[in-house]
Amino acid sequence: MPWLWRALLLLSRVLVPMMCRLRVTGAVPAGLRRGPLILAANHVGPVDPIVMAAACHRAGLAPRFMATGGLFDAPIAGAALRASGHLRVDRNTDRVADALPAAAAALRAGSVVLVYPEGRIGLDPWMWPERGKTGVARMAALSGAPVLAVAQWGTHEVLPYTTPARLIRSILSTLVRRPVVHVHFGDLVDLSGLTGSPGARAMRATDRIIQALTDTLAPLRPTEPRLPHHVDPTRPVDLSRTRR
């Protein structure tokens, strides 16, 4: 693991407690902590990667993140992402197809890869996992790596959707409030017995992954089955990918 990523993981353990009260539950089987393993997480806010880094470090994991290509082009963050060995996803470009074989190769080499199957911060108004993209299922099929569901809840209270707009004000607010954030490492997703064409199998596997995420998330929000208690007014609503 690159030395810079080791340092950033440690730094996340320092920064995250300043912003929130992190509660990590569940466990990853010891035999899978060094990979190959796909961590499939729901995406609820812009601070998710920092929180997930701290939670993974606490769980004994050092995953490579799949991140949008725009972050890799940023002057400082991009250099840190590249040096840390994370994986670039150039959405809406001709290079987006490069992400899948690169991730599969990393998994075959024994990496743990963390990915958000929804492909974006979810815009479901009830904040349940949206219909997923098939990338995670295809990664699993190409590499043979197992998929483990990881649910998080509460990061939407740490920083608003529009971050980095009004970043200083948002950080000062969260330093005062320090909301509770839960991360739960759930179960391996059963992807056996899928039939049909490769595309059909990928779609069915994606449905199973998103359902596993939903099942893992439900116990983290027992009093919020419908609308969350905290509603971010800056967060847009998109019903086009809401699961029925």
DRENDREN-884693 format. One line per 8 residues: number of its first residue (from 0); their letters; for each residue x negated, y negated, z negated of N, C-alpha, C. Coordinates in nm, 2 decimals. Layout:
# DRENDREN-884693
NUM> a> X,Y,Z,X,Y,Z,X,Y,Z; ...
END
This chain:
# DRENDREN-884693
0> mpwlwral> -0.09,0.12,0.00,0.00,0.00,0.00,-0.09,-0.12,0.00; -0.06,-0.22,0.09,-0.14,-0.34,0.09,-0.15,-0.41,-0.05; -0.27,-0.47,-0.08,-0.28,-0.53,-0.21,-0.19,-0.65,-0.23; -0.16,-0.72,-0.12,-0.07,-0.84,-0.13,0.07,-0.79,-0.17; 0.12,-0.68,-0.11,0.25,-0.64,-0.15,0.26,-0.59,-0.30; 0.15,-0.53,-0.34,0.14,-0.50,-0.49,0.15,-0.62,-0.57; 0.08,-0.73,-0.53,0.09,-0.85,-0.61,0.23,-0.92,-0.60; 0.29,-0.91,-0.49,0.43,-0.97,-0.47,0.53,-0.89,-0.55
8> lllsrvlv> 0.52,-0.76,-0.56,0.61,-0.68,-0.64,0.60,-0.72,-0.78; 0.47,-0.74,-0.83,0.45,-0.78,-0.97,0.51,-0.92,-0.99; 0.49,-1.01,-0.89,0.54,-1.14,-0.90,0.70,-1.14,-0.91; 0.76,-1.06,-0.84,0.91,-1.05,-0.84,0.95,-1.01,-0.98; 0.88,-0.93,-1.05,0.91,-0.89,-1.19,0.91,-1.01,-1.28; 0.83,-1.11,-1.25,0.82,-1.23,-1.33,0.93,-1.33,-1.29; 0.95,-1.35,-1.16,1.04,-1.45,-1.11,1.19,-1.42,-1.14; 1.22,-1.29,-1.11,1.37,-1.25,-1.12,1.43,-1.27,-1.26
16> pmmcrlrv> 1.36,-1.24,-1.37,1.42,-1.26,-1.50,1.44,-1.41,-1.53; 1.37,-1.50,-1.46,1.40,-1.64,-1.48,1.53,-1.68,-1.42; 1.57,-1.61,-1.31,1.69,-1.65,-1.23,1.81,-1.57,-1.28; 1.79,-1.45,-1.33,1.91,-1.37,-1.36,1.87,-1.27,-1.47; 1.97,-1.20,-1.52,1.95,-1.09,-1.62,1.97,-0.96,-1.54; 1.86,-0.90,-1.50,1.86,-0.78,-1.41,1.89,-0.65,-1.49; 1.99,-0.58,-1.44,2.02,-0.45,-1.50,2.00,-0.34,-1.40; 1.91,-0.25,-1.41,1.88,-0.14,-1.32,1.92,-0.01,-1.37
24> tgavpagl> 2.00,0.06,-1.30,2.05,0.19,-1.34,2.03,0.30,-1.23; 2.04,0.42,-1.27,2.02,0.53,-1.17,1.87,0.55,-1.16; 1.84,0.65,-1.07,1.70,0.69,-1.06,1.68,0.76,-0.92; 1.56,0.74,-0.87,1.53,0.81,-0.74,1.45,0.94,-0.78; 1.49,1.05,-0.72,1.41,1.18,-0.75,1.26,1.16,-0.74; 1.19,1.21,-0.83,1.04,1.18,-0.84,0.98,1.23,-0.71; 1.02,1.33,-0.65,0.96,1.38,-0.52,0.98,1.30,-0.40; 1.07,1.20,-0.41,1.10,1.11,-0.30,1.05,0.97,-0.31
32> rrgplila> 0.99,0.94,-0.43,0.95,0.80,-0.45,0.83,0.76,-0.36; 0.75,0.85,-0.31,0.65,0.81,-0.22,0.68,0.83,-0.08; 0.81,0.87,-0.05,0.86,0.88,0.08,0.84,1.02,0.14; 0.89,1.04,0.26,0.97,0.95,0.33,1.11,0.94,0.27; 1.16,0.81,0.27,1.29,0.79,0.21,1.35,0.66,0.27; 1.48,0.66,0.30,1.55,0.53,0.35,1.64,0.49,0.23; 1.61,0.37,0.19,1.70,0.30,0.09,1.80,0.22,0.16; 1.93,0.25,0.16,2.03,0.18,0.22,2.11,0.09,0.12
40> anhvgpvd> 2.10,-0.04,0.13,2.15,-0.13,0.03,2.26,-0.22,0.09; 2.36,-0.26,0.01,2.45,-0.36,0.05,2.39,-0.50,0.04; 2.44,-0.59,0.12,2.38,-0.72,0.13,2.48,-0.83,0.09; 2.46,-0.89,-0.03,2.56,-0.99,-0.08,2.51,-1.13,-0.09; 2.38,-1.16,-0.08,2.33,-1.29,-0.10,2.19,-1.31,-0.05; 2.15,-1.43,-0.03,2.01,-1.46,0.02,1.90,-1.42,-0.08; 1.93,-1.40,-0.20,1.82,-1.37,-0.30,1.80,-1.22,-0.31; 1.88,-1.14,-0.24,1.88,-0.99,-0.25,1.74,-0.93,-0.23
48> pivmaaac> 1.66,-0.97,-0.13,1.53,-0.90,-0.12,1.44,-0.92,-0.24; 1.44,-1.04,-0.31,1.36,-1.06,-0.43,1.41,-0.97,-0.54; 1.54,-0.97,-0.56,1.60,-0.88,-0.66,1.57,-0.74,-0.64; 1.58,-0.70,-0.51,1.56,-0.55,-0.48,1.41,-0.52,-0.50; 1.32,-0.61,-0.47,1.18,-0.59,-0.49,1.15,-0.56,-0.64; 1.21,-0.64,-0.73,1.19,-0.62,-0.87,1.26,-0.49,-0.92; 1.38,-0.46,-0.87,1.44,-0.34,-0.91,1.37,-0.22,-0.86; 1.32,-0.22,-0.74,1.24,-0.11,-0.69,1.11,-0.09,-0.76
56> hraglapr> 1.04,-0.20,-0.80,0.92,-0.19,-0.87,0.95,-0.12,-1.01; 1.06,-0.16,-1.07,1.09,-0.10,-1.20,1.12,0.05,-1.18; 1.18,0.09,-1.07,1.21,0.23,-1.04,1.09,0.31,-0.99; 0.98,0.24,-0.98,0.86,0.31,-0.93,0.85,0.33,-0.78; 0.91,0.23,-0.71,0.91,0.23,-0.56,0.84,0.11,-0.51; 0.79,0.13,-0.39,0.72,0.01,-0.32,0.77,0.02,-0.17; 0.89,-0.01,-0.15,0.95,0.01,-0.01,0.90,-0.10,0.09; 0.89,-0.06,0.22,0.87,-0.16,0.32,1.01,-0.21,0.36
64> fmatgglf> 1.03,-0.34,0.37,1.16,-0.40,0.40,1.17,-0.42,0.55; 1.29,-0.39,0.61,1.32,-0.43,0.74,1.38,-0.57,0.73; 1.32,-0.67,0.80,1.36,-0.81,0.78,1.38,-0.87,0.92; 1.46,-0.97,0.93,1.49,-1.04,1.05,1.36,-1.11,1.10; 1.35,-1.11,1.24,1.23,-1.16,1.30,1.20,-1.31,1.27; 1.30,-1.39,1.24,1.28,-1.53,1.21,1.19,-1.55,1.09; 1.20,-1.46,0.99,1.12,-1.47,0.87,0.97,-1.45,0.90; 0.95,-1.36,1.00,0.81,-1.33,1.03,0.75,-1.45,1.11
72> dapiagaa> 0.83,-1.54,1.16,0.77,-1.65,1.23,0.75,-1.77,1.14; 0.80,-1.76,1.02,0.78,-1.88,0.92,0.63,-1.88,0.89; 0.57,-2.00,0.87,0.43,-2.02,0.85,0.37,-1.94,0.73; 0.43,-1.95,0.61,0.38,-1.88,0.50,0.44,-1.74,0.47; 0.58,-1.74,0.47,0.65,-1.62,0.45,0.62,-1.51,0.56; 0.60,-1.56,0.68,0.57,-1.47,0.79,0.44,-1.40,0.77; 0.34,-1.47,0.74,0.21,-1.42,0.71,0.21,-1.32,0.60; 0.29,-1.35,0.49,0.29,-1.26,0.38,0.37,-1.13,0.42
80> lrasghlr> 0.47,-1.14,0.50,0.55,-1.02,0.54,0.46,-0.93,0.63; 0.39,-0.99,0.72,0.30,-0.91,0.81,0.19,-0.84,0.73; 0.13,-0.92,0.63,0.02,-0.86,0.56,0.07,-0.75,0.46; 0.20,-0.76,0.42,0.25,-0.66,0.33,0.30,-0.54,0.40; 0.30,-0.54,0.53,0.34,-0.42,0.60,0.49,-0.40,0.62; 0.57,-0.51,0.61,0.71,-0.50,0.64,0.74,-0.49,0.79; 0.87,-0.46,0.82,0.91,-0.42,0.95,1.00,-0.53,1.01; 0.96,-0.57,1.13,1.03,-0.68,1.20,1.15,-0.63,1.28
88> vdrntdrv> 1.26,-0.71,1.27,1.38,-0.68,1.35,1.42,-0.81,1.42; 1.40,-0.81,1.55,1.43,-0.93,1.64,1.57,-0.91,1.69; 1.66,-0.95,1.61,1.81,-0.94,1.65,1.83,-1.03,1.77; 1.93,-0.99,1.85,1.98,-1.07,1.96,1.86,-1.10,2.06; 1.76,-1.02,2.07,1.66,-1.04,2.17,1.63,-0.90,2.24; 1.54,-0.91,2.34,1.50,-0.79,2.41,1.42,-0.70,2.33; 1.36,-0.76,2.22,1.26,-0.68,2.13,1.33,-0.61,2.02; 1.47,-0.62,2.01,1.54,-0.56,1.90,1.52,-0.40,1.90
96> adalpaaa> 1.51,-0.35,2.02,1.49,-0.20,2.04,1.36,-0.15,1.98; 1.26,-0.24,1.96,1.14,-0.20,1.91,1.14,-0.16,1.76; 1.24,-0.21,1.69,1.25,-0.20,1.54,1.28,-0.05,1.50; 1.36,0.02,1.58,1.40,0.15,1.54,1.28,0.25,1.55; 1.21,0.26,1.66,1.09,0.35,1.67,0.98,0.31,1.57; 0.97,0.18,1.54,0.86,0.14,1.44,0.90,0.19,1.30; 1.03,0.18,1.27,1.08,0.22,1.14,1.07,0.38,1.13; 1.10,0.45,1.23,1.10,0.59,1.23,0.95,0.64,1.22
104> aalragsv> 0.86,0.57,1.28,0.72,0.60,1.27,0.67,0.58,1.13; 0.71,0.47,1.07,0.67,0.44,0.93,0.72,0.55,0.84; 0.85,0.60,0.86,0.90,0.70,0.78,0.83,0.84,0.80; 0.80,0.87,0.92,0.73,0.99,0.95,0.59,0.99,0.88; 0.53,0.87,0.86,0.40,0.85,0.80,0.41,0.86,0.65; 0.54,0.87,0.60,0.56,0.89,0.45,0.60,0.76,0.38; 0.65,0.66,0.45,0.69,0.53,0.38,0.83,0.54,0.32; 0.85,0.46,0.23,0.99,0.43,0.18,1.03,0.30,0.25
112> vlvypegr> 1.15,0.30,0.32,1.19,0.18,0.40,1.33,0.14,0.34; 1.34,0.01,0.31,1.46,-0.04,0.26,1.53,-0.12,0.37; 1.66,-0.09,0.40,1.73,-0.16,0.51,1.87,-0.19,0.46; 1.93,-0.29,0.52,2.07,-0.33,0.49,2.15,-0.28,0.61; 2.23,-0.17,0.59,2.31,-0.12,0.71,2.41,-0.21,0.77; 2.45,-0.31,0.69,2.55,-0.41,0.74,2.49,-0.50,0.85; 2.35,-0.51,0.84,2.28,-0.60,0.94,2.29,-0.74,0.91; 2.35,-0.79,0.80,2.36,-0.93,0.77,2.42,-0.94,0.62
120> igldpwmw> 2.41,-1.06,0.57,2.49,-1.08,0.44,2.64,-1.06,0.47; 2.70,-0.97,0.40,2.84,-0.94,0.43,2.93,-1.06,0.41; 3.02,-1.07,0.51,3.12,-1.18,0.50,3.26,-1.14,0.48; 3.28,-1.01,0.43,3.41,-0.96,0.39,3.45,-1.05,0.27; 3.58,-1.10,0.27,3.62,-1.20,0.16,3.62,-1.13,0.03; 3.64,-1.00,0.02,3.64,-0.92,-0.10,3.50,-0.87,-0.14; 3.41,-0.89,-0.05,3.27,-0.86,-0.08,3.24,-0.71,-0.10; 3.32,-0.63,-0.03,3.29,-0.49,-0.02,3.21,-0.47,0.11
128> pergktgv> 3.13,-0.36,0.12,3.05,-0.33,0.24,3.13,-0.34,0.36; 3.08,-0.40,0.46,3.14,-0.41,0.59,3.11,-0.28,0.68; 3.18,-0.28,0.79,3.14,-0.17,0.89,2.99,-0.19,0.92; 2.92,-0.08,0.92,2.77,-0.09,0.94,2.73,-0.07,1.08; 2.60,-0.11,1.10,2.54,-0.09,1.23,2.48,0.06,1.22; 2.45,0.12,1.34,2.41,0.26,1.34,2.26,0.27,1.33; 2.19,0.16,1.31,2.04,0.17,1.30,1.99,0.27,1.19; 2.05,0.26,1.07,2.00,0.35,0.96,2.03,0.50,1.00
136> armaalsg> 2.14,0.53,1.05,2.17,0.66,1.09,2.07,0.71,1.20; 2.04,0.63,1.29,1.94,0.67,1.40,1.80,0.68,1.34; 1.77,0.60,1.25,1.64,0.61,1.18,1.63,0.75,1.11; 1.73,0.78,1.04,1.73,0.91,0.97,1.72,1.03,1.07; 1.80,1.02,1.18,1.79,1.13,1.28,1.66,1.14,1.35; 1.59,1.03,1.37,1.46,1.03,1.44,1.35,1.08,1.35; 1.36,1.05,1.22,1.25,1.07,1.13,1.27,1.19,1.04; 1.40,1.23,1.02,1.43,1.34,0.93,1.43,1.29,0.78
144> apvlavaq> 1.42,1.16,0.76,1.41,1.11,0.62,1.55,1.11,0.56; 1.56,1.14,0.43,1.69,1.13,0.36,1.73,0.99,0.34; 1.86,0.96,0.32,1.91,0.83,0.29,1.97,0.82,0.15; 1.93,0.72,0.08,1.98,0.71,-0.06,2.05,0.57,-0.07; 2.17,0.57,-0.12,2.25,0.45,-0.14,2.21,0.37,-0.26; 2.19,0.24,-0.24,2.15,0.15,-0.35,2.25,0.03,-0.35; 2.32,0.01,-0.45,2.42,-0.09,-0.46,2.38,-0.20,-0.55; 2.40,-0.33,-0.52,2.37,-0.44,-0.60,2.50,-0.53,-0.61
152> wgthevlp> 2.51,-0.60,-0.73,2.62,-0.68,-0.75,2.58,-0.80,-0.84; 2.62,-0.92,-0.80,2.59,-1.03,-0.88,2.49,-1.13,-0.82; 2.42,-1.09,-0.72,2.32,-1.18,-0.66,2.39,-1.30,-0.59; 2.52,-1.28,-0.55,2.59,-1.39,-0.49,2.61,-1.51,-0.59; 2.59,-1.48,-0.72,2.60,-1.59,-0.82,2.46,-1.66,-0.84; 2.36,-1.60,-0.79,2.22,-1.66,-0.82,2.19,-1.77,-0.73; 2.20,-1.75,-0.60,2.18,-1.86,-0.50,2.30,-1.85,-0.40; 2.35,-1.97,-0.35,2.46,-1.97,-0.26,2.42,-1.92,-0.12
160> yttparli> 2.52,-1.89,-0.04,2.50,-1.84,0.09,2.42,-1.94,0.18; 2.44,-2.07,0.16,2.37,-2.17,0.24,2.22,-2.20,0.21; 2.17,-2.12,0.11,2.03,-2.14,0.08,1.95,-2.12,0.21; 1.85,-2.21,0.23,1.78,-2.30,0.14,1.83,-2.44,0.13; 1.95,-2.47,0.18,2.01,-2.60,0.16,2.03,-2.63,0.01; 1.99,-2.74,-0.03,2.00,-2.78,-0.17,1.94,-2.68,-0.26; 1.82,-2.64,-0.22,1.75,-2.53,-0.29,1.71,-2.57,-0.43; 1.66,-2.69,-0.45,1.61,-2.73,-0.59,1.73,-2.73,-0.68
168> rsilstlv> 1.84,-2.79,-0.64,1.96,-2.80,-0.72,2.02,-2.66,-0.76; 2.01,-2.57,-0.66,2.06,-2.43,-0.68,1.97,-2.36,-0.78; 1.84,-2.38,-0.77,1.75,-2.31,-0.86,1.77,-2.36,-1.00; 1.78,-2.49,-1.02,1.80,-2.54,-1.15,1.93,-2.49,-1.21; 2.03,-2.48,-1.13,2.16,-2.43,-1.18,2.14,-2.28,-1.23; 2.08,-2.20,-1.15,2.07,-2.06,-1.18,1.97,-2.04,-1.30; 1.87,-2.13,-1.32,1.79,-2.11,-1.44,1.86,-2.14,-1.57; 1.97,-2.22,-1.56,2.05,-2.24,-1.68,2.15,-2.13,-1.70
176> rrpvvhvh> 2.21,-2.08,-1.59,2.32,-1.98,-1.60,2.27,-1.84,-1.62; 2.16,-1.81,-1.55,2.10,-1.67,-1.55,2.21,-1.56,-1.55; 2.28,-1.55,-1.43,2.39,-1.45,-1.42,2.34,-1.31,-1.43; 2.42,-1.22,-1.47,2.39,-1.08,-1.48,2.39,-1.02,-1.34; 2.29,-0.95,-1.30,2.28,-0.88,-1.17,2.26,-0.73,-1.19; 2.34,-0.65,-1.13,2.32,-0.50,-1.14,2.27,-0.45,-1.01; 2.17,-0.35,-1.03,2.13,-0.27,-0.92,2.13,-0.13,-0.96; 2.20,-0.05,-0.88,2.22,0.10,-0.91,2.17,0.18,-0.80
184> fgdlvdls> 2.07,0.27,-0.83,2.02,0.37,-0.74,2.12,0.49,-0.74; 2.19,0.51,-0.63,2.29,0.62,-0.63,2.24,0.75,-0.58; 2.32,0.82,-0.51,2.30,0.95,-0.46,2.25,0.96,-0.32; 2.19,1.07,-0.28,2.15,1.09,-0.14,2.28,1.10,-0.06; 2.28,1.05,0.06,2.40,1.06,0.14,2.39,1.19,0.22; 2.50,1.26,0.22,2.51,1.39,0.29,2.54,1.36,0.44; 2.44,1.39,0.52,2.45,1.37,0.66,2.45,1.50,0.74; 2.48,1.61,0.67,2.48,1.74,0.74,2.61,1.76,0.80
192> gltgspga> 2.61,1.85,0.90,2.74,1.90,0.96,2.80,1.80,1.06; 2.72,1.70,1.11,2.78,1.61,1.20,2.77,1.67,1.34; 2.87,1.65,1.42,2.88,1.71,1.55,2.91,1.60,1.66; 2.90,1.64,1.79,2.93,1.55,1.90,2.80,1.49,1.96; 2.81,1.39,2.04,2.70,1.33,2.11,2.61,1.26,2.01; 2.49,1.22,2.05,2.41,1.15,1.95,2.47,1.02,1.91; 2.54,0.95,2.00,2.61,0.83,1.96,2.72,0.85,1.86; 2.80,0.96,1.88,2.91,0.99,1.79,2.86,1.03,1.66
200> ramratdr> 2.75,1.11,1.66,2.69,1.15,1.53,2.64,1.03,1.45; 2.58,0.93,1.52,2.53,0.81,1.46,2.64,0.73,1.40; 2.76,0.72,1.47,2.87,0.65,1.41,2.93,0.72,1.29; 2.94,0.85,1.29,2.99,0.92,1.18,2.90,0.92,1.06; 2.77,0.93,1.09,2.67,0.91,0.98,2.68,0.77,0.92; 2.70,0.67,1.00,2.71,0.53,0.95,2.83,0.52,0.86; 2.94,0.58,0.90,3.06,0.58,0.81,3.03,0.64,0.68; 2.96,0.75,0.68,2.92,0.81,0.55,2.83,0.73,0.46
208> iiqaltdt> 2.74,0.66,0.53,2.64,0.58,0.46,2.72,0.46,0.39; 2.80,0.39,0.47,2.88,0.28,0.42,2.97,0.32,0.31; 3.04,0.44,0.32,3.13,0.49,0.22,3.05,0.52,0.09; 2.93,0.58,0.11,2.84,0.60,-0.01,2.81,0.47,-0.08; 2.78,0.37,0.00,2.75,0.24,-0.06,2.87,0.18,-0.14; 2.99,0.20,-0.08,3.11,0.15,-0.15,3.13,0.23,-0.28; 3.11,0.36,-0.27,3.13,0.44,-0.39,3.03,0.40,-0.50; 2.91,0.37,-0.46,2.80,0.33,-0.55,2.83,0.20,-0.61
216> laplrpte> 2.89,0.11,-0.53,2.91,-0.03,-0.58,3.03,-0.04,-0.67; 3.13,0.05,-0.65,3.26,0.04,-0.73,3.24,0.03,-0.88; 3.15,0.12,-0.94,3.14,0.11,-1.09,3.07,-0.02,-1.14; 3.00,-0.09,-1.05,2.93,-0.21,-1.09,3.03,-0.33,-1.10; 3.15,-0.32,-1.04,3.25,-0.43,-1.04,3.38,-0.38,-1.08; 3.40,-0.31,-1.20,3.52,-0.25,-1.24,3.64,-0.34,-1.26; 3.61,-0.47,-1.29,3.71,-0.57,-1.31,3.73,-0.66,-1.19; 3.66,-0.63,-1.08,3.67,-0.71,-0.96,3.70,-0.62,-0.84
224> prlphhvd> 3.81,-0.55,-0.85,3.84,-0.46,-0.73,3.88,-0.54,-0.61; 3.94,-0.65,-0.63,3.98,-0.73,-0.51,3.88,-0.85,-0.50; 3.93,-0.97,-0.52,3.84,-1.09,-0.51,3.74,-1.09,-0.63; 3.62,-1.12,-0.60,3.52,-1.13,-0.71,3.55,-1.25,-0.80; 3.51,-1.24,-0.92,3.53,-1.35,-1.02,3.46,-1.48,-0.97; 3.34,-1.46,-0.91,3.27,-1.58,-0.87,3.29,-1.59,-0.72; 3.34,-1.70,-0.67,3.36,-1.72,-0.52,3.27,-1.83,-0.48; 3.18,-1.80,-0.39,3.09,-1.90,-0.33,3.16,-1.98,-0.23
232> ptrpvdls> 3.18,-2.11,-0.25,3.26,-2.19,-0.15,3.18,-2.21,-0.02; 3.05,-2.19,-0.02,2.97,-2.21,0.10,2.97,-2.09,0.19; 3.03,-1.98,0.14,3.02,-1.85,0.21,3.13,-1.84,0.31; 3.11,-1.83,0.44,3.21,-1.82,0.54,3.28,-1.68,0.53; 3.40,-1.67,0.59,3.47,-1.54,0.59,3.48,-1.49,0.73; 3.46,-1.36,0.75,3.47,-1.30,0.88,3.54,-1.16,0.86; 3.66,-1.15,0.91,3.74,-1.03,0.90,3.71,-0.93,1.00; 3.62,-0.96,1.10,3.61,-0.87,1.22,3.54,-0.74,1.18
240> rtrr> 3.47,-0.74,1.08,3.40,-0.61,1.04,3.45,-0.55,0.91; 3.56,-0.60,0.86,3.61,-0.56,0.73,3.66,-0.41,0.75; 3.62,-0.33,0.65,3.67,-0.19,0.66,3.81,-0.18,0.59; 3.89,-0.10,0.66,4.03,-0.08,0.61,4.03,0.03,0.50
END
